[in-house]
Structure formats: C-alpha cells, structure tokens
C-alpha cells in the first residue's frame, strides 16, 4: 500500500520572515515614543513577549507615584506583594491577555501613597487574615 501525504503548509520563506521583522520594528518605534513619554513622567517600562504571553514591568519612580491608584484601578485581578525594597502590584489587562506588574521602591513613595496604593488593589483582607491565598501572583 502506498500512502501519499499532502500538506497545505507553505515552506518558510526567509523574505517573509524578514518582512515580518521589519513590520514589528516599525511598530516598535511607535511604542518606543509612548514609552519615552512614560519615562519622562517617571515610569520605566520593560515589555517581554513570549509565545502566547506578554508581560510588562513598570518601575514607578517618586515623580509618578501619584499616578499609581489610577494605574492600578485599570488592572483586573490585581494583588500586592511586599518585596525586599518595596512593593509589587500585579494584575492583567486586555481581557487578561497581558500581565502587568508595577514595581515600587518604598523609599520612592510616601506612607499616604502606600495607603492609597493598598486601597486600590483587589485584595481580600478577610481571606488574608484567615491565612487563605488572596492573590494569584507570587512574590
């Protein structure tokens, strides 16, 4: 018996790949401009793209600390963890397709700003007091 396999998959063409890279780089320049605007406000942005995953880390400096409650309110399923040098607030955006982490050095913000930040996060303090998991994010 002879088996003939037919595939509709086209072979990978280097030119198509280079065209895709060029398109991504052109889009990246647009994003670069937006990120530079955030940097001027005191927010550093690092975006990591992996297969099926986008993670954005935003380091918030003193001059942008007043923006934290508004930024955190945009997150879904947010949680806060204490780090060695401050706090990390994590959550998702874009229907849960983008993971976003705000990294805040505690020396960069005031006690009042920390209190406002904590009140902005979706933390179930009753669950935390009972020893149950209250955030989906690890430290």
FENLINWO-V501015 format. One line per field, one symbol per residue. psi: psi as a letter, one per 40 degrees, with the letter a starting at -180 (. if undefined). burial: b if it has 24 or more other C-alpha atoms within 12 Angstrom, else e. A space follows every 50 residues. Layout:
psi=???
burial=???
This chain:
psi=hhhhhhiehiihhdddddddddddddddddddddddddddefhhhhhhhi hehhhhhhhhideedeedddddeeiifiiiihidebihhiaiiffeehhh hhhhhdeeiiddddddddeeighgdddddeeiheiehi.
burial=eeeeeeeeeeeeeeeeeeeeeeeeeeeeeeeeeeeeeeeeeebbbbeeee eeeebbbbbbbbebbbbbbebbbbbbbbbbbeeeebbbbbbbeeeeebbb bbbbbbebbeeebbeebbebbbbeeeeeeeeeeebeeee
